[in-house]
Every structure is written in structure tokens, then in C-alpha cells.
């Protein structure tokens, strides 16, 4: 735990640094993204390999899971761990007891870096069952849990989430005896013990399918999906269970078109609110629209937002995310023209906590055809990441970053070696602003392979400007022994300066070495007891700036020469018949003197 805490403190410091730079530096920050590494995986059967889900831990290790064709074992669940530099650490294959189709849908990592995978697995005479597997961080299988529904037919997990206590929550579809497909939600503890199971059969007692799950810090569980109603076709059905699995409320949404409506993605905040997005039939005037709904902890609908795209065509929201300020981010794909050829753009929308639309961004790939966004994530600074497949020469990965205002910061595209269909399915973002994408990519002679890519965020701190020397001019001669050094000021917050004067060009013999000056000039003082500058001497000088960003480079070196101190001798004239007790001169050189001395540049005092 010590290493985790140390890394957590580093993450906090890193985020604080970025925020301080953004708030207090008047010098703009520069950043860019680079493709740090890519990894492909071609299964043992050299067939179709489709990664479905990705997660990243606190050390930057990356975990992917999905489906791989195993030859004699049909489709197997393949889970892979890469370290932060993309080096494969382990691969685990799971072939269920039915030796047939085993399909992973979701992966998650707990605070101890244990790995959880869920999906469906063919049993012995049970067709597809829920499957949940736990591996430790070294890839050693800890336990496997199955669930076969009451209908002894096809059951599959569609969504999984963990809480902060190591509990595992899965939801999906499960056939009942007389109810068709039902939502079934299960809670396991970290040891794999079933804590509760809940089934939901909708009003139409027919198909209730493809649910998504979320959990808040209180352990309350929220599920949304599509559910057949009575006379309403499919509705968007959202359910809340408390931490003990007791159903608290159910809310169904039937859109104005009284046809198919579906919840596709769900997110919960720690105030008990829940946010659902999906699609809703608006009638023949708008067809399918984005639908985003906020419910409070009691299940009361607080607001609803519909989005009908630019062409009054089909619009499908696929993913939702929320930030720490209660802003909501939705992505999916929206039609840009009405038939006969349906073409779509990524469409990403930000709402504030009260449902006001803050911005909307569409992305049309270079091929100007179909672009489908499948996943959205938001980092701690409010930056938004979207991934999906986008048409270039064919279908490519396309991942986009927007800042909190909706300004596009970058787009990264990937086309596989087969120059064919590449489809990402899952996106993760770490605390450093790095983005990770996985999915399938057409290889060269290998069919579809797992493909995983890391995009690394690099923050370039602004360089501190270099002062320009102003006065005294370069190679000035016959200068007094007290003078002002002047240089240009540097733009920025909390900027101070260093200045050096030396009798050697390498500044190994400095006579002035001042740091952290608040202004861009320095008066070299004079004292007859300990003069800084000597007459008839050559000096080298330079300046540099410093701030909380660091210390800048030295300016170029200029040269000046001092004179004798004055161009005319100063004599002492006796006044009247008084007899002086003594003569004293200040700010002169040499001193004592006989019979001649030269004045400095400050003042003369005679005491009689």
C-alpha cells in the first residue's frame, strides 16, 4: 500500500502543478499527444480476435479482454496485461466447460490491482451462462463464478462495475421460464461469494435487454436498459437497488413517438443522482434522438434532454460520463443526411448539472462517411475523450480530445496493416491525461486481431525568457565606479532576476553576484573602504530571469570599462586665515592621498 500511496501523492502533485500553471502563469502552456505504443494480439487459432473492454491501474498497467478464436475450443476469453511501456506481462485464456463460445464483455481493476472479467460462457447443456473471473495482479486465477438463469437458456453479462470495498456488480440479460429475457443483477464480494441476485421483468413480460450498471459511494446500484412495455414497445427502464439488493424504485421512459426507447449507458454521482443516456423514438418528424435523463436519489426525474441531429435523422447516444462538478458528457453518432445512404458523425454534448447544454461537437472523418463514437471519458481537469470508428480509406480508430470548453485539442487515427476494418470498442483515461483504446484491427493475413494503443499526454512547460541587456551599452568605456545595470523585463508571474559582474569572461571571478532581484535593474554601489568596481578595469556582465517555472538561461555577455574615477583632480583650497585641523575627503581614490586624489560620484564633505 505504501507504493500506491506514494504514487497517489505524486498524481496529486502533478495535477496541482498543472492547475497552478494554468491559473497563475501568463505564459501559455503547450502540450501534445504522441502514440507511445501499440500492441496487437493474434490468437492461437489465427482467427477472429475482438477486444471488447480495457482498464488501467494506478501504475499505468493496461488490461484488455475480449474474444479470441481458439481453434478446437471455438471462442475463448483472452485477457492480457501490459505494463506502462506496452510490454506484455501475461496472457490468460478461459475455455468454458461447454468447450464452445466464451465471450468477455467487461473488465475492471480494484485497488489491489486484482483483475475482474465478465461475459458469457457456454456450460454443459446450459447454453450461455453469466461468467465472472478474478485474477490477481500476476494473472493467477483466483475464482470463477457462473450464473445460469431460470430459463436454462442464453444468459450474458453486458456490464460490470466495482465499488471501493472490492465488491463486484454485474448486470445483463437472462432468460426466465415464462418471461423471456430479464435484467439480472448480481453482487459478489471480493472472495466471489454471491451477496444477492435480482431479476427484473418489465411490464410487457417480454424482452428486457442490454442493461448498463453504475454504483455510487454508498453502494447503491443503478441499472438501465431497454424493456418491453404494454402498448409502448420498448421503454428506457432504470432501476435503483440499495446496497443490500432491495429495489428502491423503477422509472420507465416512453418517448413522444410511443415506440422503441433504450437506455444504453448510465452514470451515478455521490449525491444519489443518476444519469441515463440512450435513444428514443421521437416520431416520424425526428426519428431516433439522443435521450439524456437525470433522476435524483428518490427516482424523481429532474430533467430530460433530447438531441435531434442536424438532418432530422437517426441519432444514437452510446456512452455517458460525469465529472466532479456534476457536468454530464454524452457521445454517440448522429445522422448527417437522410437516406438512402445513412451517414453519421461522432456527436458529443456537454450538459451542466441542471441540464443546460454547454456545448456540442460533431466530428466528420476524412472519408466523409460513417463515423460511430462508442465511448466517452472525462479526466480530473474536465478534458473529454471520445473514441470510435471513423471512415478514412476504410474504417479506422479515431480518438479525440476536447478541453472543458469543447475546443478540440487533438485527433489520433489508426489504420491497421490490413488497411481494412479497424473498430475500437473501449476507452480508458488515467490521472495523467493518457488515453488507452482497444478493439479489433484487421491484420495482414491474420484476420481481425486485438489492437491496443496508448496515447501519451506530454505537457511542455513554457521556457523562461532571456533578458536583453540595455545599459550600459556593450563595450562602454570610462564609466564611473558606481553605475546602474539595466536589462529588459520578462513577461510572466512572480519573475525575479539574477545579475553577475566579473573580471573574467567565464565568471569565475565575480564582483557582483545578486539573486532574486525584484526589478530588472541593479545599482552597483561605491564605498571607499571596499569598492566593488576598480578604476581602469574591464568587466563582463550578464542577467537571467527565474520564476516558479524554474531558472532561465543567462543573457549574452556584455563588456564595459571603468575610468579613473574623474577627469579632473580635486584640490583643497584654504579659506581665509583659519587653520584647518584636518582634511577629510569621502568617495575618492586613492585615500589617504598626497598630494592629489580623484573624486568618486557621490558627495564631498570637508570638516574644519
MIROTI-821963 format. One record per residue (C-alpha): x, y, z. Coordinates in nm, 3 decimals. Each point is the difference from the previous one (the first is absolute). Example, Ala and Ser with C-alpha at 12.3 -4.5 7.8 and 13.67 -1.06 7.14 Angstrom:
REM residues 2
       X       Y       Z
   1.230  -0.450   0.780
   0.137   0.344  -0.066
END
This chain:
REM residues 608
       X       Y       Z
   0.000   0.000   0.000
   0.298   0.230   0.057
   0.083   0.006  -0.372
  -0.363   0.072  -0.090
  -0.011   0.290   0.248
   0.327   0.139  -0.134
  -0.128  -0.013  -0.356
  -0.328   0.158   0.110
   0.189   0.289   0.159
   0.201   0.040  -0.322
  -0.320   0.008  -0.204
  -0.142   0.269   0.229
   0.319   0.205  -0.029
  -0.004  -0.037  -0.378
  -0.360   0.119  -0.021
   0.068   0.290   0.239
   0.297   0.106  -0.217
  -0.215   0.007  -0.312
  -0.274   0.199   0.175
   0.251   0.252   0.140
   0.154   0.047  -0.342
  -0.341   0.055  -0.155
  -0.116   0.247   0.265
   0.308   0.210   0.064
   0.225  -0.010  -0.302
  -0.063   0.260  -0.267
   0.224  -0.203  -0.231
  -0.207  -0.252  -0.198
   0.051  -0.371   0.068
   0.070  -0.232  -0.289
  -0.092  -0.366  -0.016
  -0.021  -0.270  -0.259
  -0.094  -0.365  -0.025
   0.217  -0.274  -0.140
  -0.074  -0.362  -0.080
   0.224  -0.155   0.264
  -0.057  -0.364  -0.087
  -0.226  -0.242  -0.185
  -0.053  -0.371   0.059
  -0.169  -0.261  -0.213
  -0.110  -0.346   0.109
  -0.077  -0.281  -0.242
  -0.148  -0.302   0.177
   0.118  -0.358  -0.030
  -0.276  -0.080  -0.250
   0.113   0.282  -0.231
  -0.365   0.096  -0.035
  -0.222   0.282   0.119
   0.135   0.174   0.312
  -0.216   0.283   0.131
   0.100   0.202   0.308
  -0.309   0.132   0.177
   0.109   0.184   0.317
   0.302   0.179   0.149
   0.108   0.119   0.345
   0.313   0.165   0.142
   0.134  -0.018   0.356
   0.174   0.257   0.217
   0.344  -0.103  -0.131
  -0.098   0.046  -0.363
  -0.030  -0.373  -0.073
  -0.263  -0.077  -0.263
  -0.245  -0.290  -0.005
  -0.213  -0.107  -0.295
  -0.247  -0.281  -0.048
  -0.220  -0.130  -0.277
  -0.051  -0.294  -0.234
   0.263  -0.210  -0.174
  -0.050  -0.291  -0.236
   0.179  -0.297   0.152
  -0.036  -0.257  -0.275
  -0.128  -0.316   0.167
  -0.144   0.201   0.289
  -0.204   0.238  -0.213
  -0.012   0.348   0.156
   0.192   0.049   0.325
   0.033   0.290   0.242
   0.351   0.144  -0.032
   0.123   0.249   0.261
   0.334   0.179  -0.037
   0.206   0.224   0.227
   0.253   0.251  -0.136
   0.227   0.216   0.214
   0.009   0.377  -0.040
   0.247  -0.023  -0.289
  -0.212  -0.252  -0.189
   0.201  -0.314   0.081
  -0.228  -0.304   0.033
   0.007  -0.136   0.357
  -0.236  -0.294  -0.033
  -0.281  -0.153  -0.205
  -0.280  -0.209   0.150
  -0.243  -0.210  -0.202
  -0.332  -0.130   0.128
  -0.188  -0.282  -0.174
  -0.330  -0.082   0.168
  -0.126  -0.351   0.084
  -0.208  -0.012  -0.317
   0.316   0.038  -0.214
  -0.187   0.247  -0.218
  -0.060   0.374  -0.010
   0.141   0.201   0.291
  -0.034   0.374  -0.040
   0.135   0.276   0.226
  -0.186   0.329   0.017
   0.158   0.195   0.286
   0.318   0.035   0.208
   0.073   0.190   0.323
   0.292   0.044   0.243
  -0.025   0.043   0.378
   0.229   0.195   0.235
   0.227  -0.302   0.050
   0.035  -0.040  -0.378
  -0.209  -0.315  -0.012
  -0.165  -0.053  -0.337
  -0.368  -0.083  -0.056
  -0.140  -0.120  -0.332
  -0.364  -0.070  -0.080
  -0.204  -0.114  -0.298
  -0.171  -0.319  -0.111
   0.123  -0.359  -0.015
  -0.148  -0.317  -0.144
  -0.065  -0.257   0.272
  -0.078  -0.370  -0.015
  -0.353  -0.001  -0.137
  -0.070   0.351   0.126
   0.074   0.199  -0.311
   0.142   0.340   0.100
   0.045   0.081   0.370
   0.124   0.308   0.181
   0.374  -0.036   0.059
   0.211   0.205   0.243
   0.371  -0.066   0.052
   0.244   0.150   0.248
   0.377   0.003  -0.063
   0.263   0.145   0.231
   0.246   0.256  -0.130
   0.235  -0.278  -0.116
  -0.274  -0.156  -0.211
  -0.068  -0.295   0.229
  -0.368  -0.097  -0.003
  -0.158   0.048   0.344
  -0.354  -0.114  -0.069
  -0.265  -0.050  -0.270
  -0.373   0.049   0.050
  -0.285  -0.103  -0.230
  -0.366   0.090   0.001
  -0.259  -0.199  -0.195
  -0.340   0.165  -0.015
  -0.329  -0.167   0.076
  -0.071  -0.053  -0.368
   0.319  -0.206  -0.046
   0.066   0.189  -0.321
   0.224   0.279  -0.124
   0.125   0.229   0.278
   0.271   0.263  -0.041
   0.161   0.280   0.201
  -0.008   0.334  -0.180
   0.147   0.230   0.268
   0.212  -0.020   0.316
   0.117   0.246   0.265
   0.193  -0.017   0.329
  -0.041   0.203   0.317
   0.271   0.122   0.237
  -0.037  -0.305   0.226
   0.084  -0.264  -0.258
  -0.360  -0.096  -0.072
  -0.085  -0.096  -0.357
  -0.328   0.091  -0.171
  -0.108  -0.150  -0.330
  -0.312   0.037  -0.207
  -0.123  -0.144  -0.325
  -0.279  -0.202  -0.157
  -0.127  -0.336   0.120
  -0.285  -0.214  -0.129
  -0.282  -0.074   0.239
  -0.236  -0.293  -0.032
  -0.297   0.204  -0.121
   0.139   0.353  -0.005
   0.241   0.000  -0.292
   0.313   0.205   0.057
   0.020   0.174   0.337
   0.250   0.236   0.158
   0.200  -0.198   0.258
   0.234   0.185   0.236
   0.239  -0.178   0.238
   0.228   0.121   0.279
   0.308  -0.201   0.102
   0.248   0.081   0.273
   0.373  -0.008  -0.070
   0.014  -0.372   0.083
  -0.261  -0.080  -0.263
  -0.284  -0.066   0.243
  -0.342   0.091  -0.138
  -0.153   0.270   0.221
  -0.321   0.043  -0.197
  -0.170  -0.060  -0.335
  -0.282   0.213  -0.141
  -0.211  -0.064  -0.309
  -0.213   0.261  -0.174
  -0.276  -0.097  -0.240
  -0.153   0.301  -0.173
  -0.366   0.085  -0.033
  -0.029  -0.177  -0.334
   0.146  -0.323   0.143
   0.209  -0.035  -0.311
   0.345   0.124  -0.096
   0.200   0.197   0.259
   0.345   0.029  -0.140
   0.350   0.152  -0.016
   0.010   0.178   0.336
   0.284   0.219   0.127
   0.100   0.036   0.367
   0.141   0.265   0.236
   0.060   0.017   0.376
   0.052   0.301   0.227
   0.213   0.044   0.312
  -0.288  -0.113   0.224
  -0.022  -0.333  -0.178
  -0.328   0.080  -0.173
  -0.029  -0.174  -0.335
  -0.161   0.140  -0.315
  -0.088  -0.193  -0.314
  -0.144   0.124  -0.328
  -0.089  -0.170  -0.327
  -0.288  -0.060  -0.234
  -0.313  -0.171   0.121
  -0.323  -0.096  -0.176
  -0.300   0.189   0.129
  -0.374  -0.039  -0.052
  -0.100   0.178  -0.317
   0.319   0.205   0.004
   0.239  -0.234  -0.180
   0.337   0.019   0.179
   0.056   0.259   0.273
   0.311   0.133   0.171
  -0.021  -0.174   0.339
   0.218   0.115   0.293
   0.014  -0.177   0.337
   0.160   0.082   0.335
   0.100  -0.264   0.255
   0.146   0.080   0.341
   0.322  -0.164   0.117
  -0.198  -0.300   0.126
  -0.162  -0.056  -0.338
  -0.344   0.130   0.096
  -0.169   0.174  -0.291
  -0.061   0.366   0.086
  -0.171   0.120  -0.314
  -0.055  -0.061  -0.370
  -0.042   0.274  -0.257
  -0.110  -0.064  -0.356
   0.024   0.256  -0.277
  -0.220  -0.023  -0.310
   0.090   0.262  -0.260
  -0.245   0.220  -0.189
  -0.002  -0.239  -0.295
  -0.135  -0.281   0.221
   0.243  -0.245  -0.156
   0.341  -0.145   0.083
   0.203   0.178   0.270
   0.316  -0.137   0.159
   0.242   0.090   0.276
   0.349  -0.076  -0.130
   0.228   0.142   0.270
  -0.029   0.114   0.361
   0.207   0.200   0.250
  -0.057   0.085   0.367
   0.137   0.280   0.216
   0.063  -0.015   0.375
  -0.305   0.214   0.081
  -0.239  -0.274  -0.103
  -0.076   0.137  -0.346
   0.007  -0.227  -0.302
   0.038   0.089  -0.367
  -0.118  -0.210  -0.292
   0.058   0.039  -0.371
  -0.117  -0.194  -0.302
  -0.240   0.034  -0.290
  -0.367   0.088  -0.020
  -0.247  -0.001  -0.287
  -0.131   0.350  -0.055
  -0.244  -0.085  -0.275
   0.027   0.033  -0.375
   0.101   0.364   0.031
   0.324  -0.068   0.193
   0.048  -0.380  -0.012
   0.241  -0.125   0.269
   0.149   0.270   0.223
   0.259   0.010   0.276
  -0.172  -0.019   0.337
   0.171   0.106   0.326
  -0.184  -0.012   0.332
   0.092   0.096   0.357
  -0.175  -0.164   0.296
   0.059   0.090   0.363
   0.054  -0.255   0.278
  -0.376  -0.049   0.035
  -0.042  -0.073  -0.369
  -0.161   0.335  -0.076
   0.078   0.120  -0.351
   0.186   0.332   0.032
   0.041   0.072  -0.368
   0.004  -0.158  -0.341
   0.186   0.109  -0.310
  -0.057  -0.119  -0.353
   0.237   0.060  -0.289
  -0.125  -0.015  -0.357
   0.296   0.025  -0.235
   0.058   0.235  -0.287
  -0.189  -0.209  -0.254
  -0.307  -0.106   0.200
   0.121  -0.356  -0.046
   0.111  -0.278   0.233
   0.204   0.095   0.307
   0.133  -0.260   0.247
   0.170   0.085   0.330
   0.234  -0.279   0.107
   0.196   0.116   0.305
  -0.018   0.240   0.294
   0.250   0.140   0.252
  -0.016   0.256   0.282
   0.268   0.219   0.157
   0.055   0.112   0.358
  -0.200   0.321  -0.054
  -0.314  -0.180  -0.113
   0.043   0.065  -0.371
  -0.124  -0.274  -0.232
   0.162  -0.115  -0.324
  -0.180  -0.207  -0.260
   0.130  -0.142  -0.325
  -0.129  -0.213  -0.283
  -0.072   0.044  -0.367
  -0.241   0.228  -0.180
  -0.120  -0.015  -0.358
   0.121   0.278  -0.225
  -0.229  -0.072  -0.294
  -0.324  -0.187  -0.050
   0.009  -0.321  -0.215
   0.027  -0.178  -0.219
   0.361  -0.020   0.132
   0.018   0.053   0.374
   0.316   0.181   0.105
   0.084   0.101   0.354
   0.236   0.227   0.194
   0.136  -0.034   0.352
  -0.214   0.233   0.208
   0.109   0.095   0.352
  -0.201   0.224   0.233
   0.074   0.159   0.338
  -0.283   0.087   0.241
   0.035   0.172   0.335
  -0.157  -0.149   0.313
  -0.331   0.175  -0.070
  -0.023  -0.136  -0.353
   0.108   0.309  -0.193
   0.198  -0.084  -0.313
   0.346   0.156   0.029
   0.136  -0.114  -0.334
  -0.041  -0.252  -0.279
   0.272  -0.126  -0.232
  -0.034  -0.210  -0.314
   0.287  -0.186  -0.166
  -0.012  -0.097  -0.366
   0.298  -0.216  -0.096
   0.210   0.056  -0.312
  -0.198  -0.260  -0.195
  -0.319   0.205   0.050
  -0.201  -0.316   0.062
  -0.092  -0.199   0.310
   0.150   0.104   0.335
  -0.123  -0.182   0.312
   0.106   0.105   0.352
  -0.030  -0.272   0.263
   0.162   0.130   0.318
   0.055   0.326   0.188
   0.221   0.068   0.303
   0.087   0.315   0.195
   0.316   0.069   0.201
   0.039   0.195   0.324
   0.067   0.324  -0.187
  -0.322  -0.024  -0.200
   0.162  -0.113  -0.324
  -0.222  -0.228  -0.206
   0.110  -0.304  -0.202
  -0.206  -0.178  -0.264
   0.081  -0.305  -0.210
  -0.168  -0.195  -0.274
   0.043  -0.109  -0.359
   0.021   0.261  -0.272
   0.018  -0.028  -0.375
   0.329   0.089  -0.167
   0.095  -0.229  -0.286
  -0.192  -0.258   0.202
  -0.109  -0.019   0.363
   0.272   0.122   0.237
   0.042   0.065   0.370
  -0.060   0.370   0.071
   0.055   0.142   0.348
  -0.066   0.365   0.084
   0.079   0.223   0.295
  -0.204   0.311   0.081
   0.076   0.242   0.281
  -0.265   0.103   0.252
  -0.128   0.274  -0.233
  -0.049  -0.242  -0.288
   0.304   0.112  -0.198
   0.154  -0.291  -0.188
   0.357  -0.055   0.120
   0.101  -0.294  -0.214
  -0.116  -0.288  -0.220
   0.191  -0.327  -0.027
  -0.083  -0.250  -0.272
   0.124  -0.355  -0.054
  -0.029  -0.219  -0.308
   0.119  -0.359   0.038
   0.242  -0.186  -0.228
  -0.290  -0.161  -0.184
  -0.122   0.346  -0.099
  -0.351  -0.120   0.065
  -0.244   0.003   0.290
   0.136   0.124   0.337
  -0.261   0.043   0.272
   0.077   0.118   0.356
  -0.239  -0.110   0.273
   0.129   0.139   0.327
   0.185   0.302   0.137
   0.181   0.072   0.327
   0.171   0.315   0.130
   0.251   0.022   0.286
   0.071   0.281   0.246
   0.280   0.137  -0.220
  -0.221   0.060  -0.304
   0.122  -0.305  -0.191
  -0.265  -0.176  -0.210
  -0.023  -0.373  -0.070
  -0.213  -0.158  -0.271
  -0.066  -0.362  -0.088
  -0.205  -0.184  -0.257
   0.056  -0.200  -0.316
   0.222   0.071  -0.297
   0.034  -0.182  -0.328
   0.349  -0.143  -0.030
   0.200  -0.119  -0.295
  -0.100  -0.365  -0.042
  -0.117  -0.030   0.362
  -0.360   0.115  -0.029
  -0.117   0.221   0.283
   0.243   0.033   0.292
  -0.017   0.161   0.341
   0.144   0.347  -0.039
   0.093   0.223   0.294
   0.156   0.346  -0.017
   0.123   0.248   0.259
  -0.004   0.372  -0.075
   0.230   0.186   0.234
  -0.069   0.353   0.115
   0.312   0.213   0.019
  -0.006   0.339   0.170
   0.270   0.239  -0.112
   0.066   0.263   0.263
   0.055   0.344  -0.150
   0.364   0.104  -0.020
   0.097   0.306   0.198
   0.101   0.292  -0.218
   0.357   0.124  -0.024
   0.055   0.365   0.096
   0.149   0.244  -0.249
   0.273   0.220   0.146
  -0.068   0.373  -0.039
   0.245   0.215   0.194
   0.284   0.068   0.015
   0.038  -0.065  -0.372
   0.233  -0.275  -0.104
   0.368   0.101   0.003
  -0.068   0.326   0.184
   0.317   0.165   0.130
   0.112   0.244   0.267
  -0.301  -0.078   0.223
  -0.027   0.117   0.360
   0.055  -0.241   0.286
  -0.367   0.013   0.100
  -0.244  -0.075  -0.281
  -0.340  -0.153  -0.074
  -0.031  -0.325  -0.194
  -0.325  -0.016  -0.196
  -0.160  -0.285  -0.198
  -0.340  -0.082  -0.150
  -0.274  -0.143   0.220
  -0.154  -0.341  -0.072
  -0.375  -0.055  -0.033
  -0.153  -0.235   0.254
  -0.108  -0.036   0.359
   0.239   0.007   0.297
   0.311   0.068  -0.212
   0.326   0.092   0.173
   0.349   0.058  -0.137
   0.364  -0.090   0.058
   0.291   0.221  -0.110
   0.374  -0.061  -0.003
   0.304   0.221  -0.064
   0.342  -0.159  -0.034
   0.355   0.086  -0.094
   0.017  -0.323  -0.202
  -0.214  -0.107  -0.294
  -0.075  -0.339   0.158
  -0.135   0.172   0.314
   0.236  -0.181   0.233
   0.099   0.332   0.162
  -0.328   0.176   0.069
  -0.011   0.334   0.177
  -0.381   0.019  -0.022
  -0.213  -0.314   0.045
  -0.354   0.096   0.098
  -0.305  -0.229  -0.012
  -0.378   0.038   0.015
  -0.009   0.369  -0.082
  -0.356   0.124  -0.034
   0.076   0.253  -0.276
   0.195  -0.014  -0.324
   0.278   0.235   0.110
   0.271   0.011   0.261
   0.204   0.291   0.139
   0.363  -0.098   0.058
   0.090   0.186   0.322
   0.324   0.176   0.082
   0.189   0.008   0.329
   0.347   0.140   0.053
   0.071  -0.268   0.260
  -0.102  -0.291  -0.222
  -0.069   0.109  -0.357
  -0.181  -0.249  -0.224
   0.132   0.133  -0.327
   0.361   0.100  -0.043
   0.119   0.279  -0.230
   0.142  -0.074  -0.341
  -0.134  -0.358   0.003
  -0.181  -0.212  -0.258
  -0.320  -0.171   0.120
  -0.240  -0.261  -0.142
  -0.366  -0.010   0.101
  -0.317  -0.201  -0.063
  -0.355  -0.053   0.134
  -0.263  -0.273   0.009
  -0.362  -0.047   0.113
  -0.151  -0.252   0.239
  -0.353  -0.089   0.116
  -0.199  -0.293   0.142
   0.051  -0.166  -0.339
   0.375  -0.017   0.061
   0.308   0.199  -0.094
   0.055   0.137  -0.347
   0.314   0.021  -0.208
   0.256   0.277   0.039
  -0.010   0.291  -0.238
   0.286   0.066  -0.236
   0.306   0.150   0.168
   0.074   0.370  -0.036
   0.320   0.187   0.086
   0.073   0.339   0.155
   0.313   0.180   0.120
   0.029   0.232   0.296
   0.193   0.324  -0.012
   0.230   0.166   0.249
  -0.288   0.124   0.210
   0.002   0.365  -0.121
   0.148   0.198  -0.290
   0.140   0.285   0.219
   0.190   0.005   0.331
  -0.169   0.138   0.308
   0.211   0.244   0.202
  -0.052   0.129   0.356
   0.005   0.382   0.030
   0.049   0.172   0.334
  -0.271   0.258   0.073
   0.095   0.319   0.187
   0.253  -0.014   0.283
  -0.145  -0.302   0.179
   0.237  -0.282   0.073
  -0.163  -0.337  -0.088
   0.017  -0.270   0.261
  -0.010  -0.270  -0.268
  -0.111  -0.073  -0.357
  -0.240  -0.287  -0.072
  -0.140  -0.107  -0.337
  -0.257  -0.273  -0.053
  -0.071  -0.194  -0.316
   0.339   0.061  -0.152
   0.291  -0.211  -0.113
   0.274  -0.036   0.114
  -0.062   0.076   0.364
   0.209   0.102   0.193
   0.163   0.211  -0.268
   0.298   0.227  -0.048
  -0.021   0.234  -0.168
  -0.274  -0.089  -0.254
  -0.316  -0.214   0.006
  -0.302  -0.047  -0.230
  -0.365   0.028   0.092
  -0.254  -0.276  -0.031
  -0.360   0.057  -0.097
  -0.187   0.045   0.329
   0.092   0.303   0.220
   0.284   0.196   0.167
   0.009   0.108   0.363
   0.265   0.228   0.159
   0.031   0.030   0.379
   0.180   0.309   0.130
END
